[in-house]
Amino acid sequence: MNKTTELSLMTELKLYKSSWKGIRIIALCLPFVIIGIWMISEKQKETFDYLMGWFITSFFGLGIPLGIFTLFDTRPQIKINENGIWDRTTNQNEIKWEQIRESYLIDLYNQKFISIAVDETYVLKESIFSRISKLNKYFGVQELNINLSQIKIDENKLTDFINKIRTAEKSERNNLIKNFKSDQSLNSNSDFKKYFTYLFILIGLVLLSLTNFYAFWVIMVAMGIGGLLARWYRVGNTNYSQLRKFSERIAYLGFANMVIILLVFKAFDYTSNNIGIEMSREIETYKNNFGNYPKEIKTISEKLDLNPIQKYIANRINYRKTESEYVLELEFLNHNHREFDSDLNEWN
């Protein structure tokens, strides 16, 4: 469930880390970790692929605990009440509304912040972070910056809300907080439907990619174009462009489709290889018992203890008997036909 906002009895608005941020981190890192583990288990030690497997697993494996921490971190990141605003990431005390002279949205290294200029009555706590924050003036931002990168919220609406509440009378602030919370709840329901739609689109892309090789490359090209457009509008345009959002969605969906297709290919290769080994072993056993290779392998396939996916692959295998040998042939997901090499125990 996506934690967005919570309104306490003291009319305090609490903004939490978005659960979807943690899920996205895990979803992006987990496929590469699986591929890395597969490379470690399948490749010979000290080879380039084996070492790359360790590198991929170690590098992307760091994202798994980060994603899990983000997913289950229930601490409020930002608190807003009638007195002021507090952000956990600043390591500073609450900022009173009367102390804020100006607040505006900034995009710093692809991360969204609300930069806050305070008057002389606000005293910054001395820390390593506060010393670093004094360098912010070289980037055109203030010493206090509210980090929005981990929160699922409309940055422009939150900035407008802060500017509105800081100039409002104290008696009006409670109602402003309640109205903003209500608006966020409606957005949360809309987001759930949106992600559900993305899931169905992704399933469609995967099925299309598996059935049509050219469709997969069209999706890959669209992913690249979407990524370039999203990057262009992120760097060159500080406005929250609809084109940029649309391009980002295309890039994310295309990337997810690519990762899933790679995992499906790896799983198919691994499963088909095991089936080939078992089937070849049973064929040789049949010859030892009856002095000749079988005319067909349907009865042999039925003897194997296969799950539904393995049965599907086994039924795709073509068997041909020659004068002195036999041939097992299988069409792989990339539409290449391979024959099983019983000496190497793999499809070539």
C-alpha positions in Angstrom: 0.0 0.0 0.0 1.4 3.4 -0.9 1.7 5.7 2.2 1.1 9.2 1.0 -0.3 11.5 3.7 -1.7 11.3 7.2 -3.6 13.9 9.2 -3.3 13.7 12.9 -5.6 15.1 15.6 -3.3 18.2 15.8 -3.9 18.9 12.1 -0.4 17.9 11.3 0.3 16.7 7.8 2.9 14.0 7.5 4.5 13.0 4.2 6.1 9.6 4.0 8.5 7.9 1.6 6.7 6.5 -1.4 6.4 2.7 -1.3 6.5 2.7 -5.1 10.0 4.2 -4.9 11.2 1.2 -3.0 9.4 -1.2 -5.3 10.9 0.5 -8.3 14.5 0.3 -6.9 14.0 -3.4 -6.2 12.4 -4.1 -9.6 15.3 -2.4 -11.4 18.0 -4.1 -9.4 16.6 -7.6 -8.8 16.8 -8.8 -12.5 20.4 -7.8 -12.8 21.2 -9.6 -9.5 19.5 -12.8 -10.8 21.5 -12.5 -14.1 24.7 -12.0 -12.1 24.0 -15.1 -9.9 23.2 -17.1 -13.0 26.6 -16.1 -14.5 28.4 -17.0 -11.4 26.8 -20.5 -11.2 27.1 -21.3 -14.9 30.4 -19.9 -15.9 33.9 -21.3 -15.1 35.9 -19.6 -12.4 38.4 -16.8 -13.2 36.7 -16.3 -16.6 35.6 -12.8 -17.7 31.9 -13.8 -17.6 32.4 -15.2 -14.1 34.0 -12.0 -12.8 31.4 -9.9 -14.5 28.7 -12.0 -12.7 30.3 -11.1 -9.3 30.5 -7.4 -10.3 26.9 -7.2 -11.5 25.6 -9.0 -8.4 27.6 -6.9 -6.0 26.8 -3.6 -7.7 23.1 -4.0 -8.2 22.8 -6.0 -5.0 23.4 -2.8 -3.1 20.1 -1.5 -4.4 18.1 -4.4 -2.8 18.6 -3.4 0.9 18.1 0.3 -0.1 14.8 -0.6 -1.8 13.7 -2.7 1.2 14.5 0.1 3.6 12.6 2.6 1.5 9.7 0.2 1.3 9.3 -0.4 5.0 10.5 3.0 6.3 7.4 4.3 8.2 9.1 7.4 9.6 7.5 10.7 8.3 9.9 12.6 6.1 8.1 15.9 6.2 5.8 17.3 8.8 3.6 20.3 8.2 1.4 22.0 10.8 0.0 25.4 11.6 3.3 26.4 13.1 5.8 25.4 10.4 7.5 22.8 8.4 10.1 20.1 9.3 12.1 17.9 6.9 14.0 14.9 8.2 16.7 15.1 5.6 17.9 18.6 6.6 18.8 17.6 10.1 17.5 21.0 11.3 14.7 22.2 13.6 11.2 23.0 12.5 11.0 26.1 10.3 8.3 28.5 11.4 6.1 30.0 8.7 6.9 33.5 9.9 10.7 32.8 9.3 10.3 31.9 5.7 10.9 34.8 3.3 10.8 32.9 0.0 10.3 29.3 -1.2 10.7 27.9 -4.8 11.1 24.7 -6.6 14.5 23.7 -8.0 15.9 20.7 -10.0 19.4 19.8 -8.8 21.1 16.9 -10.4 17.8 15.4 -11.5 16.4 15.6 -7.9 13.5 17.9 -6.9 13.9 20.2 -3.9 12.0 23.1 -2.4 14.6 25.7 -1.6 13.6 27.9 1.4 15.1 31.3 2.2 14.7 32.1 5.9 15.2 35.3 7.9 17.9 36.0 10.5 15.8 34.6 13.4 16.2 31.0 12.2 19.5 29.5 13.5 21.0 26.6 11.5 22.3 23.7 13.6 26.0 23.1 13.1 26.8 19.7 11.5 28.7 18.2 8.6 25.5 18.7 6.5 25.1 22.3 7.5 28.7 23.1 6.5 28.2 21.4 3.1 24.9 23.3 2.7 26.8 26.6 2.8 28.2 25.6 -0.6 24.6 25.7 -2.1 24.9 29.4 -2.9 27.3 28.4 -5.7 24.4 26.5 -7.3 21.9 29.3 -6.9 20.0 27.6 -4.0 19.4 28.3 -0.3 21.0 26.6 2.7 17.7 24.9 3.5 16.3 22.6 0.9 13.3 20.2 1.3 14.1 16.9 -0.4 11.2 15.6 -2.5 13.0 12.7 -4.3 11.6 10.0 -2.0 8.1 11.3 -1.8 5.3 10.6 -4.2 3.8 14.1 -4.6 3.2 16.8 -7.1 6.2 19.1 -6.5 4.5 22.2 -8.0 1.4 21.7 -5.9 3.4 21.3 -2.7 5.5 24.4 -3.5 2.3 26.4 -4.1 0.8 25.0 -0.9 3.9 26.1 1.2 3.8 29.6 -0.4 0.1 29.9 0.3 0.2 28.6 3.9 3.2 30.7 5.0 1.4 33.9 4.1 -2.0 32.8 5.5 -3.4 33.7 8.9 -2.8 31.1 11.6 -6.5 30.5 11.9 -6.7 29.6 8.2 -3.8 27.1 8.1 -5.7 24.2 9.6 -8.3 24.3 6.8 -5.5 24.6 4.2 -3.8 21.5 5.5 -7.1 19.6 5.5 -7.9 20.6 2.0 -4.4 19.6 0.8 -4.6 16.2 2.5 -8.0 15.6 0.9 -6.5 16.4 -2.6 -3.6 14.0 -1.9 -6.0 11.2 -1.0 -7.8 11.6 -4.4 -4.4 11.6 -6.2 -3.4 8.3 -4.4 -6.5 6.5 -5.7 -5.8 7.8 -9.1 -2.2 6.7 -8.9 -3.3 3.1 -8.0 -5.4 2.9 -11.2 -2.5 4.4 -13.2 0.0 1.8 -12.0 -2.5 -1.0 -12.6 -2.9 0.3 -16.2 0.9 0.4 -16.6 1.0 -3.3 -15.5 -1.4 -4.3 -18.2 0.5 -2.3 -20.8 3.7 -4.0 -19.7 2.2 -7.5 -20.0 1.0 -6.6 -23.5 4.5 -5.4 -24.5 6.1 -8.6 -23.2 3.6 -10.8 -25.0 4.1 -8.8 -28.2 7.9 -8.9 -27.9 7.8 -12.7 -27.4 5.6 -13.3 -30.5 7.2 -10.8 -32.9 11.0 -10.1 -33.0 10.5 -6.9 -35.0 8.0 -5.6 -32.4 10.6 -6.0 -29.7 13.1 -3.8 -31.6 10.4 -1.2 -32.2 9.8 -1.1 -28.5 13.5 -0.8 -27.9 13.8 2.1 -30.3 10.8 3.8 -28.6 12.5 3.3 -25.2 15.7 5.0 -26.5 13.8 7.9 -27.9 11.7 8.3 -24.8 14.8 8.3 -22.6 16.5 10.9 -24.8 13.4 13.2 -24.7 13.0 12.8 -20.9 16.7 13.7 -20.4 16.5 16.6 -22.8 13.5 18.2 -21.1 14.9 17.4 -17.6 18.1 19.3 -18.4 16.9 22.0 -20.8 13.5 22.9 -19.4 12.7 23.4 -15.7 9.0 23.3 -16.3 7.1 20.1 -15.5 6.5 19.1 -19.1 3.8 16.7 -20.0 6.0 15.5 -22.9 8.8 14.8 -20.4 6.4 12.7 -18.2 5.1 10.8 -21.2 8.7 10.1 -22.4 9.7 8.9 -19.0 6.8 6.4 -18.9 7.8 5.1 -22.4 11.5 4.7 -21.3 10.5 2.9 -18.0 8.1 0.5 -19.7 10.6 -0.2 -22.5 13.3 -0.9 -20.0 11.1 -3.1 -17.9 10.1 -5.0 -21.0 13.7 -5.5 -22.0 14.7 -6.9 -18.6 11.7 -9.2 -18.4 12.4 -10.5 -22.0 16.1 -11.2 -21.0 15.0 -13.1 -17.9 12.5 -15.1 -19.9 15.2 -16.0 -22.5 17.6 -17.0 -19.7 14.9 -19.1 -18.0 13.9 -20.8 -21.3 17.6 -21.6 -22.1 18.2 -23.0 -18.6 15.0 -25.1 -18.5 15.3 -26.4 -22.1 18.9 -27.4 -21.4 17.9 -29.5 -18.4 15.1 -31.1 -20.4 17.5 -31.9 -23.2 19.9 -33.6 -20.7 17.1 -35.7 -19.2 15.5 -36.6 -22.5 18.9 -37.6 -24.0 19.6 -39.7 -20.9 16.3 -41.5 -21.3 16.8 -42.1 -25.0 20.2 -43.7 -24.3 18.7 -45.9 -21.6 16.0 -47.0 -24.1 18.7 -48.0 -26.6 20.6 -50.0 -23.9 17.4 -51.8 -23.0 16.0 -52.5 -26.5 19.1 -52.3 -28.7 17.8 -49.4 -30.8 16.7 -45.8 -30.5 12.9 -45.2 -30.1 10.8 -44.3 -33.1 9.2 -41.4 -31.1 9.8 -39.7 -27.8 6.2 -39.1 -26.6 6.3 -42.1 -24.2 9.7 -41.0 -23.0 8.5 -37.4 -22.3 5.6 -38.8 -20.3 8.0 -40.7 -18.0 9.8 -37.5 -17.1 8.5 -35.6 -14.0 7.9 -32.3 -15.7 5.9 -29.2 -14.5 3.5 -27.5 -17.0 6.2 -25.1 -18.3 8.7 -27.9 -18.8 6.0 -30.0 -20.6 5.3 -27.0 -22.9 9.0 -26.9 -23.9 9.3 -30.7 -24.2 6.3 -30.7 -26.6 8.2 -28.2 -28.8 11.1 -30.6 -29.3 11.3 -32.4 -32.6 12.8 -35.8 -32.6 14.3 -37.5 -35.7 15.8 -41.0 -35.8 18.7 -41.6 -38.3 20.4 -44.9 -39.2 22.8 -44.8 -36.3 21.9 -41.7 -34.3 19.1 -39.4 -33.3 18.5 -35.7 -33.5 16.7 -33.5 -31.0 15.8 -30.1 -32.4 14.1 -27.1 -30.7 13.0 -23.7 -31.8 14.1 -21.1 -29.2 12.3 -17.9 -28.4 14.5 -15.9 -30.8 13.2 -18.3 -33.5 16.6 -20.0 -33.9 16.6 -23.7 -34.4 19.2 -25.6 -32.4 20.1 -29.3 -32.1 21.0 -30.9 -28.8 24.7 -32.1 -28.4 24.6 -35.1 -26.1 28.4 -34.9 -25.7 28.4 -31.3 -24.5 24.9 -31.6 -22.9 23.7 -28.3 -24.5 21.8 -27.0 -27.4 24.0 -25.8 -30.3 
